[in-house]
Amino acid sequence: MDNEPQIAVIGCGAWGGNIVRTLNTIGCLRSVVDPSPAGQKKARTLAPDAKVLSSFDQVLADHEIQAVMIATPAETHYSIASAAIAAGKDVFVEKPLTVQVNDAQDLVAQAKLADRILMVGHLLEYHPAILKLRELITSGELGKIYYIISNRLNLGKIRTEENALWSFAPHDIAVILRLVGAMPFEVVATGGCYVSPNIADVTVTQLLFDNGIRSHVFVSWLHPYKEQKLVVVGSKKMASFDDVNKKLLLYDQRVDWQQGQPVPVKGEGVEVQYPDDEPLRQECEHFVNCVAKHERPLTDGENGLRVLQVLHAAQRSLSTNGNPVRLTADMQTITTPLPGKADPDATAKVETITQPHVSI
């Protein structure tokens, strides 16, 4: 479409190919960059009319390209996004925004200074079921939120370059922060390494919030069955979203007090309908719209930074055998071991990471 922004996709691997396909159907894909012959071949198949390039520099020099969508390994996100912002491009980065917190902070500052859009690919925040669940919470349908549980389990692809926490948990952490509307003040994470040394295959992360809400995120790629389920328990009702079976259920269940005793009130789960929209298309269309109108995206750079800060807190706790990590009100960069790497010097009983305590 002539009136759509012209966008380049950087990386046409497993997930980058999905972005190329989706952006091509929207009608604003100008070019695809991938240095590998396999990636270039895939790009030509998915988007025959797009330019297929081997060098990112060609995109930076193309003034017709207003924005880039980056789907490359996480360790390259900072350098590519920074160069794109400096070249006057709006930027979308797949999760995580960067590997280190200070790099994410710098990207946020760069985008703000250059008045460029910086968006992070937290896909689940664009899932119609999650959007519907947010409506139920904000409308007061569930009452006061007590706790949130998220399970993401499977016997799936086992990584050797990152652990299950960094591979799976960003999705769930992003959603939980959005549903709660605040940052946790304490994070505790435990896990186990069974396949590769120092690479956790299973992790359980607990988040504690000032408003009393607790949450835990259980992720594993070493599990006998596939489960992707989010449960929200409130004072009036409860809800669950099963992403495998594509069902959002609302339960009229709670605990009432009768004659000084807590009595469970049980009700059948009622299925809540939500639009059958593809989350990736919704996410890509949102970015295109933000670029066209120069509007702030839902999952902006600050959102990506907050998720990264929680991930680092969880990694610090995981590296110290489950010691609590407290997040305080002042901003300060810390150095955290890369995902999956042991931290031989981390022995403190309680670690503290300083960052802004903000409402979302």
Summary of the structure (lengths in Angstrom):
residues: 360
radius of gyration: 21.1
end to end distance: 34.6
largest distance: 74.0
contacts: 1207
relative contact order: 0.15
helix: 34%
strand: 28%
